[in-house]
Every structure is written in C-alpha cells, then in structure tokens.
Amino acid sequence: MRIFIVFLLLLINNCSTYSVKSDNSKNGIVERTPDWYVNYDRISWGYYQEAASSVSPDMELAVKKSILLAKAKIADRINGELTNRTTINKNENGINENLNVQAGSQDTLVNVINDTLVNHYEVIKEEIYSTGNKSYRAYVLLKISKDNVEKILTDIEKRKIVGRKFEDLNKQANEILNHKRN
C-alpha cells in the first residue's frame, strides 16, 4: 500500500502543469538558457517552429507572453512585410552669403505583420525559471504544421482578392456618384 501511495504522489507531481527551475541570475542578467531555445530547426519534419521567452512576476503571464511572441514570429515569417524609407534633409540658414548648412538623414525600417490567423499550433517545449527578482522567465517552443501554414496563406490570398474587389467597387461607385453630380 505504501508503494502505491508513493507511486501516486510521484505521478501527481509529474502531472503538474509547470515545473519551475531556479535561475541564479543577478540583476536580471540571463546566465543560462535551455539548449533547445538557442539551437532549433525553424523548419522540421513538416512543421514550422519558433521559440520565444519573456519575463513577468506572474508565472502564467510569462508563459502567455512567450506564446504570443512565438506566434508573432511565425506570423511574421508567413505574412510579414518590410518597408523602408530614407529621408535626407539639408537646411541653410544665415544672412546673405554667410550661410550655415545643416544636413541630416534618417533611414526608417518598418516591419508590418498584417492580420494573420495563427491557430492549430502546439507548444512542444516549455521551461520556466524563477529569477532572483521575484519574477518568472518562461521559454517556449511552438510548432505549426506546414499544411496549416498553407491554409493560412490561402486565406491571406482570398482576403487580398476580396479587398481588391471591394476597392474596385468603391472606385466605380465614387465615379458614378461624381458623374451624377456634374
């Protein structure tokens, strides 16, 4: 009977949702990370994978934030758009021929992730560390099947086509309304 109770306690302990490890970091400096977090295949055996980490005083929030960050990385790979704008300015000021020229430039990169439905993902690895600052650092690794990614891409294309048709209808309606006013 005692063996059964010990076995039952071990089983219950192993079924807990999270196991928290101690992180001996000082001043928020990460001293160790899981090996799988640093080195993993982003595309593997019919799946796309992404890892992320975050910190929060609330353990569940740390995990949720990590999952959202990993989903955002997957969405960026599927439907991210990068735009670049370079601006160069030259200003002259002063009196007559005694002018001072000030020059400046700015290069702005913007990464836009359009609305992307990232569902049917699976958390395949997860580690949580308690930090020295009374917080939790959560590491997660997500995977989503290539079939689901193909469905997401098909949905994105359908939305683009519907959006173009809506823009065309709007344009035609405006032309008709403007023609009737004239």
N, C-alpha and C positions, 0 to 999 in steps of 0.2 A: 504494500500500500504506500509506503514512503517513497519507493522508487517511482510510482505512478504520480505522486504529488510533485516530486522534483521534476519529473518529465513534463508535467503540466505547466509548472512555473517557467521552465525553460521555453516551452512552446509559446506561452503568453508573452514572455519577454521578447522573443524573436518576431512576434507578430506586431509589435508596436510600430506605429506609422513612421516615426523618425528615430534615428539613433544619433545622438549628439556627441561629437568628439571635442576634445579640448584643443583650442588654438592658443599656443603660447606666445601670441604676438604682443608686442608692446607698442603703444602709441598708434594703434591702427595699422601697423605695418604687417603685411601678409608674409609670414615666414614659411608657409608650406601650402601647397595646393594638391589636389588629387592628380595623379599621373594622367588619368583619362581626360581631365579637364584641359590639360595643356596639349596633349597629343591624341587626337582622334580623327577618324576619317569623316570628312564632311559629306561624302557620297559613298555609301557602302551597301552592298547586297540589296539593291532595290530600295534604298532609303536615303533621304537627306537627313543629316544630323547637325545639330548646333548645341553649343554649351553656353552657359551664362552663369554669372554669380551676382549676388547683391548682399547688402548688409541691412539689418533692421533690429531694433530692440525686441520686436515681436517675431518669434520663430516662423509662424505661418506666413506673415507678410514677407519675410525674407525669401521664403520658398516661392510665393506667388510672384514677387518681383522678378526673381530669376527665371521663372517660366515665361513671363511676359517678355523679358529681354531676349530669351532664346527664340520665342515665336517671332519677335520683331526681326531678328537676324534671318530667320527663314523667309519671312515675308519680303525682306529687302532683297534676298537672293532671287526670289520669284518675280517680284514686281517693283523693284526699286528703280528710280530714275535719278540720274545725276545731272545737274545743270551747273554751268559755270558762267560767271560774268566778270569781266575785267573792266575796271574804270580807271582812266588816267586823267588827272586834273593838273592844269597849270594856271596859276593866278599871278597877275602882275599888279603891283600897286606902288605908288610913289608919285613924285611930281616931275613933269616933263621927261627929260632923258635919264633922270636918276630913279630908275625902276628896280625894284626887287622882284625876283621871280621865285615863287614857291611852287614846288612840284610835289605831287603825291600820287600814289596809285593804290588800288585796292583790288584784290582778287578774291571773289566770293564763290565758294563751292556750297551747293545746297543738295542734300540727299533727301528726296521725297519718296516716301513709301505710300502709294495710293492704297485705298481701302482694299484689303486682301483678307479673305476668309481663310484662316489657318486652323482647320479643325482636323479631327482624327489623328492628332499627334499622340505620342506616348512618351512619358518620362521613363527613360531606361536606366539612368543612374542619378543618384542624388546623395550628397554628403552635406552634413551640417556641422559647423564648428561653433562653439561658444567662444567669443572673443574676450580679451581682457577688459573690454569697455562695456561689459554687460549687454552685449548685442550678439546676434547670430549671423554668421556668414554662411549662406547656402550656395551650393554648386549643383547645377542640374545639367543633364544631357537629354535632349529631346530627339525623337526621330519621327519622321513622317514618310509614308510610302511614296515612291515615285508615281504610282497610279493616282494617289490623291493630289499630288502636285500637278499632274496632267489635267485633272478635273478643275483645279483652281485656275490654271492657265486658260482652259476652255471658257470658264466663267468670265474671266477678265476680258477675253476677246469678244464674247457676247455682249458684255456691258459696253465695250468700246463701240461696237456696231450700233447698238440701240442708242447710245449717246450721240453718234454721228447722225442717225436718222432723226432724232429729236431736234438737233441743231438745224438740219435741213428744213424740217417742218416749221420751226420757229422763223427761219430766214424767209421762207415762202410766205408765211402769214404776215410778217412785217412788210414784205414787198407789196402784197395785196392791200393791206391797210394803208400804206403810204400812197399807193396808186389811187385809191378811192378818195383820199383827202385832196389830192391835186386836182 
